[in-house]
Amino acid sequence: MGLSPGGGPAAGPRTAAGELARLLACVVARELSDGEVVAFGLHAELLLAAALLAQRLHAPNLTIRHGLRVERGPELSPAAWTEVPTSRSHELVEYLETHDAILDVASRSSPMRFCDVFFVGGMQIDREGSTNLIGLKGKDGRLAVRGPGSIGTTSIGTLARHVILFSGEHTTRRFVEQVDYVSVPGWRRRAAAGLEGGPSLCVTPLAVLDFADGGMRLRSVHAHATETEVRRRTGFTLPPSPVRATPPPTAAELEALAVIDPSGRLDTLELSPDGGPL
């Protein structure tokens, strides 16, 4: 097996999923600002690539919280406890945090915030931006399919200044009128609890959506998709709004991603360029 300049496996062939991953990494990176703290869970290589891209191009003072670690690594890497023997992840971690310490700063009584920007996904996402990581109800209204659980996403997603939703598929199964269970509350549920705001953006394999008047709307459509297709694959009606094409990656962004991801991990991600099976 060949090695990349960073010591990992050499890059393999480009894939359609990889090209989509690079586009989405650019879309996400453009939303991050210098001096912010961005947080997301483990095994989120695409979001890590986006954060590293922002660090490299326009946000050198961006702090990245990846699971229980804070890092400023030169390239994309798996979790620090990966089984990949060639991984340099353990060398890229600035420091580790205990789970209890995270819960301390993700508290209303804390003068600190765990992060400024929080990325979260879900088994379901609804029109107001609520997410569900808990499970799916059966026809009898009881839990039928158990999900991974909310873990700390409820506290962090409630207190972060900006919440950006991310989904690796765009189907009526994922985007529903109302989630079965709530992990991170959307606009209406936050208002009912006396909280301001709500998610600012939702990024999918087909489109970028934002929010107006507490509801999701279509902002841009990726070049390989159509507005009709996006609306058909969304389980609720998206209101009329100006829709543009998602700007493609620039030469500078692609050059930076090649440095960040020399082994081509983005080409191995499980993404659905067509949005996923309906």
BADRENRO-830033 format. One record per atom (N, C-alpha, C, CB): residue in three letters; x, y, z. Coordinates in steps of 0.1 Angstrom, whole numbers, plus 2048, in hexadecimal, padded with zeros to 3 digits. Glycine has a CB too. Example, Ala and Ser with C-alpha at 12.3 -4.5 7.8 and 13.67 -1.06 7.14 Angstrom:
% BADRENRO-830033
ALA8847C784E/ALA87B7D384E/ALA8847DF84E/ALA8717D385A/SER8807EA847/SER8897F5847/SER88180084F/SER88D7FA839/
END
This chain:
% BADRENRO-830033
MET8087F4800/MET800800800/MET80980C800/MET7F680080C/GLY8068167F7/GLY80E8227F7/GLY80A82B802/GLY80C82A7EA/LEU812835806/LEU81083E811/LEU80F84C80B/LEU81A83D81C/SER806854812/SER80686380E/SER81186A815/SER7F8869813/PRO814876811/PRO81F87E818/PRO81D87E827/PRO82088B812/GLY81187E82C/GLY80E87E83A/GLY810871841/GLY80188383D/GLY81386683A/GLY815859840/GLY809850840/GLY81985B84E/GLY7FE85583B/GLY7F284D839/GLY7F284682C/GLY7E585583C/PRO7E783E829/PRO7E683781D/PRO7E5841811/PRO7DA82E81D/ALA7EA83E806/ALA7EA8477FA/ALA7DB8487F5/ALA7F38427EF/ALA7D88537EF/ALA7CA8557EA/ALA7C784B7E0/ALA7C98637E5/GLY7BA8467E0/GLY7B583D7D6/GLY7AE8457CB/GLY7AC8337DC/PRO7A683F7C3/PRO79F8467B8/PRO79484F7BE/PRO79983C7AE/ARG79285A7B7/ARG7878637BA/ARG77A85C7B8/ARG7888707B2/THR77085F7C1/THR7638597C0/THR7588647C0/THR7608507CC/ALA74C8617BB/ALA74186A7BB/ALA73E86F7C9/ALA7358647B4/ALA73F8667D3/ALA73C86A7E0/ALA7478737E5/ALA73B85D7EA/GLY7538717E1/GLY75E8797E5/GLY75D8877DF/GLY76B8737E0/GLU7598887D3/GLU7578967CD/GLU74C89D7D4/GLU7538947BE/LEU7418967D8/LEU73689C7E0/LEU73C8A07ED/LEU72B8927E1/ALA7448987F4/ALA74A89B801/ALA7528A8800/ALA75288F806/ARG7598A97F6/ARG7628B67F4/ARG7598C27F3/ARG76B8B47E8/LEU74E8C07EB/LEU7458CC7EA/LEU73F8CF7F7/LEU7398C87E0/LEU73A8C57FF/LEU7338C880B/LEU73D8CD815/LEU72D8BB811/ALA74A8C9815/ALA7548CE81E/ALA7568DD81B/ALA7618C681C/CYS7568E180F/CYS7578EF80B/CYS74B8F7810/CYS7598F07FC/VAL73F8F180E/VAL7338F8812/VAL7348FB821/VAL7268F080F/VAL7378F1829/VAL7388F2837/VAL7438FC83C/VAL73A8E483E/ALA74F8FA835/ALA75A903839/ALA757912838/ALA7678FF831/ARG75091582D/ARG74C92382B/ARG744929836/ARG74592481D/GLU73D92183E/GLU735926849/GLU73C928855/GLU72991C84B/LEU749924856/LEU751925862/LEU759932862/LEU75A919864/SER75A93986E/SER76194586F/SER76D944878/SER758950873/ASP77794D876/ASP78394D87E/ASP78095088C/ASP78D958878/GLY786949895/GLY78494B8A4/GLY7799438AA/GLY78295A8A6/GLU77193D8A2/GLU7669348A7/GLU76B9278AC/GLU75B93289C/VAL7629218B4/VAL7649138B8/VAL75A90A8B1/VAL7649118C8/VAL75E9008AA/VAL7548F88A3/VAL7558EA8A9/VAL7578F7893/ALA74A8E38AA/ALA7498D68B1/ALA7418CD8A8/ALA7448D78BF/PHE7458C08A8/PHE73D8B58A2/PHE7428A88A8/PHE73E8B5893/GLY73A89D8A5/GLY73D8918AC/GLY7498898A5/GLY7318888AC/LEU74B87D8AA/LEU7558758A4/LEU75286F897/LEU7598698AE/HIS75C86A88F/HIS75A864883/HIS75386D879/HIS753856884/ALA75687A87A/ALA74F884871/ALA75A88A868/ALA74888F879/GLU76088185F/GLU76B885857/GLU76889184E/GLU77087A84F/LEU75C891849/LEU75989C840/LEU7598AA847/LEU74B89A839/LEU7538AA853/LEU7528B685B/LEU7608BA860/LEU7488B4867/LEU7688B0863/LEU7768B3867/LEU77D8B985B/LEU77D8A786C/ALA77B8B4850/ALA7828B9844/ALA77D8C8841/ALA77F8B1837/ALA7718CA843/ALA76B8D8842/ALA7728E284C/ALA75C8D8843/ALA7738DD858/ALA7798E6862/ALA7888E985F/ALA7778E0870/LEU78F8DE85C/LEU79D8E0858/LEU79F8E984C/LEU7A48D2856/LEU7958E8842/LEU7968F0837/LEU7948FF83A/LEU78B8EC82D/ALA78A901843/ALA78890F848/ALA79491484F/ALA77C910851/GLN79A90C858/GLN7A791085E/GLN7B2914855/GLN7AC904867/ARG7B390C84A/ARG7BE90E840/ARG7BB91A838/ARG7BF902838/LEU7AF91D834/LEU7AC92882A/LEU7A8935830/LEU7A2923821/HIS7A093683B/HIS79B94383F/HIS79894484E/HIS78E946838/ALA79A939855/ALA797939864/ALA7A293386C/ALA78A932867/PRO7AF93986C/PRO7BA932872/PRO7B8930881/PRO7C693A870/ASN7AF938887/ASN7AD937896/ASN7A192F899/ASN7AD94589C/LEU79B928890/LEU79091F892/LEU79491489B/LEU78A919885/THR78D9118A6/THR7909068AF/THR7868FA8AC/THR78E90A8BE/ILE78C8EE8AA/ILE7848E38A6/ILE7828D98B2/ILE78A8DC89A/ARG7768D78B6/ARG7738CD8C0/ARG76D8C08B9/ARG7698D28CB/HIS7758B68B8/HIS7718AA8B1/HIS77089F8BB/HIS77C8A68A6/GLY76389C8BF/GLY7618938CA/GLY7668998D7/GLY7678858C7/LEU76F8918DE/LEU7748968EA/LEU78289C8E8/LEU77488B8F5/ARG7858A08DC/ARG7938A58DA/ARG7938B38D3/ARG79B89B8D2/VAL79D8BA8D5/VAL79E8C78CF/VAL7AB8C78C7/VAL79F8D38D9/GLU7AB8CA8BA/GLU7B68C88B1/GLU7B98D38A8/GLU7B58BB8AA/ARG7C58D38A2/ARG7C98DC898/ARG7D28D488F/ARG7D08E989D/GLY7CC8C9889/GLY7D48C0881/GLY7D78C5873/GLY7CE8B2881/PRO7E18C086C/PRO7E48C485F/PRO7DC8BD854/PRO7F38C285C/GLU7D68B2858/GLU7CE8AA84E/GLU7C38A2854/GLU7D88A1846/LEU7BA89E84C/LEU7AF896850/LEU7B3889857/LEU7A5893844/SER7AD886862/SER7B187A869/SER7A5874870/SER7BC87D874/PRO7A5867873/PRO79A86087A/PRO79B863889/PRO79A851878/ALA79285D891/ALA79285F89F/ALA7A085B8A5/ALA7878588A6/ALA7A48618B0/ALA7B185E8B6/ALA7B38508BA/ALA7B48678C2/TRP7A88488BC/TRP7AA83A8C0/TRP7A78318B4/TRP7A08378CC/THR7A98368A8/THR7A782D89C/THR7AF82189D/THR7A9835890/GLU7AB816896/GLU7B380A894/GLU7BC80B888/GLU7AA7FE893/VAL7BC816880/VAL7C4817875/VAL7D3819879/VAL7C082386B/PRO7DC810877/PRO7E981187C/PRO7F281C877/PRO7F180487A/THR7EE82186B/THR7F682C866/THR7F183A86A/THR7F682B856/SER7E683A872/SER7E0847875/SER7EA84F87E/SER7D384587C/ARG7EA85D87C/ARG7F1866884/ARG7E886E88D/ARG7FA86F87C/SER7DC86988F/SER7D2871896/SER7D68748A4/SER7C5869897/HIS7DD86B8AB/HIS7E186D8B9/HIS7EB8798BA/HIS7E68618BF/GLU7F287C8AE/GLU7FC8868AF/GLU7F58948AC/GLU8068848A4/LEU7E98948A8/LEU7E38A18A3/LEU7DA8A78AE/LEU7DB89F897/VAL7D88A08B9/VAL7CF8A58C4/VAL7D68AF8CD/VAL7C98998CC/GLU7D08BB8CF/GLU7D58C48D8/GLU7D38C08E6/GLU7CF8D28D5/TYR7C78BC8E9/TYR7C48B78F7/TYR7B68AF8F6/TYR7C38C2901/LEU7B48A7900/LEU7A78A0901/LEU79F8A590D/LEU7AA890903/GLU7928A490C/GLU7898A8916/GLU78189C91C/GLU7808B4911/THR77E89D928/THR77689292E/THR76789692A/THR77789193D/HIS75F88B92A/HIS75188D926/HIS74A897931/HIS749880926/ASP74D89593E/ASP74789D948/ASP74A8AC946/ASP74A899956/ALA7578AF942/ALA75B8BC940/ALA7538C3935/ALA76A8BD93D/ILE7508BB92A/ILE7488C091F/ILE73A8C4924/ILE7478B6914/LEU7348BB92D/LEU7278BE932/LEU7278CB93B/LEU7218B293A/ASP7328CD942/ASP7338D994A/ASP7328E6942/ASP7408D9952/VAL7398E6936/VAL7398F392E/VAL72D8F3925/VAL7458F4926/ALA7268E8923/ALA7198E891C/ALA70E8EA926/ALA7188DB913/SER70F8F492E/SER7058F7939/SER701905938/SER70B8F3946/ARG6F490793B/ARG6EF91593B/ARG6F691E946/ARG6E091593E/SER6FA917951/SER70191F95C/SER70F922959/SER6FF917968/SER71591C94E/SER72391E94B/SER72592B943/SER729912944/PRO72F933947/PRO73193F93F/PRO73893C931/PRO73A949947/MET73C930930/MET74292B923/MET73892491A/MET74E923926/ARG73B92390E/ARG73391B905/ARG73C910900/ARG72D9238F9/PHE7379048FE/PHE73F8F98F8/PHE7448FC8EA/PHE7378EC8F8/CYS73B9038E3/CYS73F9068D5/CYS7379128D0/CYS73E8FA8CC/ASP73B9188C5/ASP7339228BE/ASP72B91B8B3/ASP73C92C8B8/VAL7319128AC/VAL72A90B8A1/VAL7298FC8A4/VAL73190E894/PHE71D8F68A3/PHE71C8E88A6/PHE7158E189A/PHE7138E68B3/PHE71C8D6895/PHE7168CF88B/PHE70F8C2890/PHE7218CB880/VAL7038C088C/VAL6FC8B4891/VAL6F38AF885/VAL6F38B889D/GLY6F18A2885/GLY6E889B87C/GLY6DD894883/GLY6F0891873/GLY6D788A87C/GLY6CC883883/GLY6C687987A/GLY6C188D887/MET6BF86F880/MET6B8865879/MET6AC86C872/MET6B285A882/GLN6A7877878/GLN69D87F872/GLN6A088E875/GLN68F87C878/ILE69C89686B/ILE69D8A586C/ILE6908AB868/ILE6A98AB864/ASP68A8B486F/ASP67D8B986B/ASP67E8C7866/ASP6738B8876/ARG6728CD862/ARG6728DA85B/ARG6778E5864/ARG6648DD857/GLU6768E4871/GLU67A8EF87A/GLU6898ED87E/GLU6728F0886/GLY68F8E287A/GLY69D8DF87D/GLY69F8D7889/GLY6A48EC87F/SER6958D188F/SER6978C789A/SER69D8BA894/SER68A8C48A2/THR6A68B489C/THR6AD8A8898/THR6A989D8A1/THR6BC8AA897/ASN6AA89089C/ASN6A78848A4/ASN6B287A8A3/ASN69987E8A0/LEU6B98788AE/LEU6C386D8AE/LEU6BF8628B7/LEU6D18738B3/ILE6B38638BC/ILE6AE8598C6/ILE6A984C8C0/ILE6A38608CF/GLY6A084D8B7/GLY69A8428B0/GLY68E8458A8/GLY6978378BB/LEU68883B8A2/LEU67C83C89A/LEU6708358A0/LEU67F83788C/LYS66483B89F/LYS6588348A5/LYS65282B89A/LYS64E83F8A8/GLY64C8208A0/GLY645817897/GLY63781C895/GLY64580989D/LYS62E81388F/LYS62181788D/LYS619818899/LYS61A80D884/ASP61D8128A4/ASP6168138B1/ASP61A81F8B9/ASP6198068B9/GLY6238278B3/GLY6288338BA/GLY6338318C5/GLY61C8398C1/ARG6388248C6/ARG6428218CF/ARG6508208C8/ARG63F8148D7/LEU65A8218CF/LEU6688208C9/LEU6698138C2/LEU6728228D4/ALA66D8138B5/ALA66E8078AD/ALA67D8058A9/ALA6658088A1/VAL6848108A6/VAL6928108A1/VAL69A8198AA/VAL693814892/ARG6A38138B1/ARG6AB81B8BB/ARG6B78228B3/ARG6B08138C7/GLY6B982F8B5/GLY6C48368AF/GLY6D18368B8/GLY6C08448AC/PRO6DB83E8B5/PRO6E783E8BD/PRO6E58468CA/PRO6F28458B5/GLY6DB84E8CB/GLY6D88568D7/GLY6DD8648D5/GLY6DF84F8E3/SER6D886D8DE/SER6DC87B8DD/SER6E987E8E2/SER6D18838E4/ILE6EE8768EC/ILE6FB8798F3/ILE6FB8878F8/ILE7078768E9/GLY70488F8F4/GLY70589D8F9/GLY6FF8A78EF/GLY7138A18FC/THR6F98A28E4/THR6F58AC8D9/THR6EA8B58DE/THR6F08A48CD/THR6E18B08E7/THR6D68B98EC/THR6DB8C58F3/THR6CD8B18F5/SER6E48C48FC/SER6EA8CF904/SER6F28D88FB/SER6F28CA90F/ILE6FB8D28F3/ILE7048DA8EB/ILE6FC8E18E0/ILE70F8D18E4/GLY6F38DA8D9/GLY6EB8E08CE/GLY6E28EB8D3/GLY6E38D58C7/THR6DE8EA8E0/THR6D58F58E5/THR6DD9018E8/THR6CE8F08F2/LEU6EA9008ED/LEU6F290B8F1/LEU6FB9118E7/LEU6F99078FD/ALA6FE90A8DC/ALA70790F8D2/ALA70191B8CB/ALA70A9048C7/ARG7099258C7/ARG7049318C0/ARG6FE92D8B2/ARG70F93B8BF/HIS7059248AC/HIS70092089E/HIS70091189D/HIS709926893/VAL6F490C899/VAL6F38FE897/VAL6F18FB888/VAL6E78F889F/ILE6F98F3882/ILE6F88EF874/ILE6F58E1873/ILE7058F386C/LEU6EB8DD86C/LEU6E68CF86A/LEU6ED8C985E/LEU6D78CF869/PHE6F18BD85F/PHE6F88B6854/PHE6F18A8852/PHE7078B5857/SER6EF8A5846/SER6E9897843/SER6F0891837/SER6DA899840/GLY6F3885838/GLY6FA87D82D/GLY6F0878823/GLY702872833/GLU6E387A825/GLU6D987781B/GLU6CE88181B/GLU6D386981E/HIS6C7882810/HIS6BB88B80F/HIS6B088380A/HIS6BF897805/THR6A787E813/THR69C876810/THR69087A819/THR69F867812/THR684876815/THR67887881D/THR67987082A/THR66C875816/ARG68186682B/ARG68385F837/ARG68B867841/ARG68B851835/ARG69586F83D/ARG69D877845/ARG696885848/ARG6AB87A83F/PHE69188B83E/PHE68B898840/PHE67B897841/PHE68E8A2834/VAL67789884E/VAL669895851/VAL6628A1856/VAL66888A85B/GLU6558A1856/GLU64D8AC85B/GLU6508AF86A/GLU63E8A9859/GLN6508A4872/GLN6538A5880/GLN65B899885/GLN6468A7888/VAL66689B88C/VAL66E890891/VAL66688889B/VAL67B895897/ASP66A87B89C/ASP6638728A5/ASP6688768B4/ASP6668648A2/TYR6748798B5/TYR67A87D8C2/TYR6838888C0/TYR6828718C9/VAL6868918CA/VAL68E89D8C8/VAL69B89B8CF/VAL6878A98CE/SER6A689C8C8/SER6B489C8CD/SER6B88AB8CF/SER6BD8948C4/VAL6B88B28C4/VAL6BB8C08C4/VAL6AF8C88BF/VAL6C88C48BB/PRO6AA8D18C7/PRO69E8D88C4/PRO6A08E28B8/PRO6988DF8D0/GLY6958E38B0/GLY6958ED8A5/GLY68F8FA8AA/GLY68E8E8899/TRP68B9038A0/TRP6879108A4/TRP67B9118AD/TRP684918897/ARG67090A8A9/ARG66490B8B1/ARG6669058BF/ARG6589038AA/ARG66C8FA8C0/ARG66E8F48CD/ARG6788FC8D6/ARG6748E58CC/ARG6819028D0/ARG68A90C8D8/ARG6829178DD/ARG6969118CF/ALA67A91D8D4/ALA6729298D9/ALA6689258E4/ALA66992E8CD/ALA6639198E4/ALA65A9148EE/ALA6619128FB/ALA6539078EA/ALA66E9108FB/ALA67690E907/ALA67D91B90B/ALA681904905/GLY679926904/GLY67F933908/GLY68D936902/GLY67F935917/LEU69092E8F8/LEU69E9308F2/LEU69C9378E5/LEU6A49228F0/GLU6A693F8E2/GLU6A69478D5/GLU6AC93E8CA/GLU6AE9548D7/GLY6A99428BE/GLY6AF93C8B2/GLY6AC92E8AF/GLY6BE93D8B4/GLY6B59288A7/GLY6B491A8A3/GLY6BE917899/GLY6A591889C/PRO6BE90B892/PRO6C8908888/PRO6C991287D/PRO6C58FA882/SER6D5914878/SER6D691F86E/SER6D7919860/SER6E3926870/LEU6DB90C85F/LEU6DE906852/LEU6DC8F7852/LEU6EC90A84D/CYS6D98F1846/CYS6D98E3845/CYS6E08DF838/CYS6CA8DD846/VAL6EA8D7839/VAL6F18D382D/VAL6EF8C482A/VAL7018D582F/THR6EB8C181D/THR6E88B3819/THR6F08B080C/THR6D98B2817/PRO6EF8A4807/PRO6F68A07FA/PRO6F08A77EE/PRO6F58927F8/LEU6E48AD7F0/LEU6DD8B37E4/LEU6DC8C27E5/LEU6D08AE7E3/ALA6DD8C87F1/ALA6DA8D67F2/ALA6DF8DC800/ALA6CB8D87F1/VAL6DE8E9800/VAL6E08F180D/VAL6D38F7810/VAL6EC8FB80C/LEU6CE8F681C/LEU6C18FC821/LEU6C490582C/LEU6B78F1824/ASP6BD91082D/ASP6BE918839/ASP6B091A83F/ASP6C3926835/PHE6AE923848/PHE6A192584F/PHE69C93384F/PHE6A392085E/ALA68F93484D/ALA68894184E/ALA67B93F855/ALA68694783F/ASP67894885E/ASP66C948866/ASP66B93A86D/ASP66094A85D/GLY676934871/GLY676928879/GLY67491B871/GLY66B929883/GLY67591D864/GLY67391185B/GLY67E910851/GLY665911854/MET68090384C/MET68A901842/MET686905834/MET68E8F2842/ARG69090B82D/ARG68D90F81F/ARG69A90B817/ARG68A91E81E/LEU69890B80A/LEU6A3907801/LEU6AC9137FE/LEU69E9007F4/ARG6B9912800/ARG6C291D7FD/ARG6CA91B7F0/ARG6CC91F808/SER6CF90F7EE/SER6D690C7E2/SER6D58FD7DF/SER6E59117E3/VAL6D78FA7D2/VAL6D78EC7CE/VAL6E48E97C7/VAL6CB8EA7C3/HIS6EA8DD7CA/HIS6F78D97C5/HIS6F58D67B6/HIS6FC8CD7CC/ALA7008D77AF/ALA7008D67A0/ALA6FB8C979B/ALA70E8D879A/HIS6FC8BE7A2/HIS6F88B179E/HIS6E98AF7A1/HIS7008A67A4/ALA6E28B87A8/ALA6D48B67AC/ALA6CC8C17A5/ALA6D38B77BB/THR6BE8C07A7/THR6B58CA7A3/THR6AC8CE7AE/THR6AD8C4797/GLU6A68DA7AD/GLU69D8DF7B7/GLU6918D57B8/GLU6988ED7B4/THR68C8D17AD/THR6808C77AD/THR6848BB7B5/THR67C8C479F/GLU6908B57B3/GLU6948A97BA/GLU6958AC7C9/GLU6A18A57B4/VAL69B8B77CD/VAL69C8BA7DB/VAL68E8BB7E2/VAL6A48C77DD/ARG6858C27DB/ARG6788C37E1/ARG6718B67E2/ARG6708CD7D9/ARG6738AD7D8/ARG66C8A07D8/ARG6728977E3/ARG66E8997CA/ARG67E8997E6/ARG6858917F0/ARG6848967FF/ARG69388F7ED/THR67C8A1800/THR67A8A780D/THR66C8A4812/THR67D8B780D/GLY66B89F81F/GLY65E89A824/GLY6558A5829/GLY66189182F/PHE6588B1825/PHE64F8BC828/PHE6508C781D/PHE6518C2836/THR6478D081C/THR6478DA811/THR6518E5815/THR6398DF80F/LEU65B8E780C/LEU6648F280D/LEU65E8FE807/LEU6728EF807/PRO65D90A80E/PRO657915808/PRO65E91B7FC/PRO655920813/PRO6579237F4/PRO65E9297E9/PRO6699327EE/PRO6549317E0/SER6759327E7/SER68093B7EB/SER68A93C7E0/SER6879367F8/PRO6919467DF/PRO69C9477D5/PRO6A693C7D6/PRO6A39557D5/VAL6A89347CC/VAL6B29297CD/VAL6BD92B7C2/VAL6AA91B7CA/ARG6C99297C7/ARG6D492A7BE/ARG6DC91D7BE/ARG6DE9367C2/ALA6E691D7B5/ALA6EE9117B4/ALA6F99127BF/ALA6F590F7A6/THR6FC9077C6/THR7069077D0/THR7149097C9/THR7078F97D8/PRO71B9137CE/PRO7289167C7/PRO73290A7C9/PRO72F9237CE/PRO7389067BE/PRO7418FA7BE/PRO74E8FE7C6/PRO7448F57B0/PRO7568F47C9/PRO7638F67CF/PRO76C8FF7C6/PRO76A8E97D3/THR7739087CC/THR77D9107C5/THR78A9087C4/THR77F91E7CC/ALA79290D7BB/ALA79F9067B9/ALA7A79077C7/ALA7A890D7AE/ALA7A69127CE/ALA7AD9137DB/ALA7A89097E5/ALA7AC9217E0/GLU79B9077E5/GLU7958FD7EE/GLU7998EF7EB/GLU7858FF7EE/LEU7998EC7DE/LEU79C8DE7DA/LEU7AB8DC7DD/LEU79A8DC7CB/GLU7B38E67DB/GLU7C28E47DE/GLU7C48E27ED/GLU7CA8F17D9/ALA7BD8E97F5/ALA7BE8E8804/ALA7B98DA808/ALA7B68F380B/LEU7AE8D6802/LEU7A88C9806/LEU7B28BD802/LEU79B8C67FF/ALA7B98BF7F7/ALA7C38B57F4/ALA7CE8B47FE/ALA7C98B87E6/VAL7D28BF804/VAL7DC8BF80F/VAL7D68B981C/VAL7E18CD812/ILE7C98BD81F/ILE7C38B882B/ILE7C08A982A/ILE7B58BF82D/ASP7BD8A481E/ASP7B889681C/ASP7C188F812/ASP7AA895818/PRO7CE88D815/PRO7D788780B/PRO7D4878809/PRO7E5889810/SER7CE871812/SER7CB863810/SER7BE86180A/SER7CC85C81D/GLY7B686B807/GLY7A9869800/GLY79E863809/GLY7AB8617F4/ARG79E867815/ARG79486181E/ARG78686681A/ARG79686582D/LEU785872814/LEU778877810/LEU77286F805/LEU77988680B/ASP77A8687FD/ASP77585F7F3/ASP76F8527F8/ASP77F85C7E9/THR77184F805/THR76C84380B/THR75F845813/THR77783D814/LEU75B851814/LEU74F85481D/LEU74284F817/LEU74E86381F/GLU73984B81F/GLU72C84781A/GLU722852819/GLU72683C824/LEU72285880D/LEU71986380A/LEU71185E7FE/LEU720870807/SER7058647FC/SER6FC8617F1/SER6FA86D7E8/SER6EE85C7F6/PRO70286D7DD/PRO7018787D4/PRO6F387A7CE/PRO70B8777C8/ASP6EB86F7CE/ASP6DE8707C9/ASP6D48737D4/ASP6DA8637C1/GLY6D98747E0/GLY6D08777EB/GLY6CC86B7F4/GLY6C387D7E7/GLY6CE85F7EE/GLY6CC8537F5/GLY6BE84C7F1/GLY6CB856804/PRO6BD8407F4/PRO6B18387EF/PRO6A483E7F7/PRO6B28297F2/LEU6998407EF/LEU68D8447F5/LEU6858397FB/LEU68584C7EA/
END
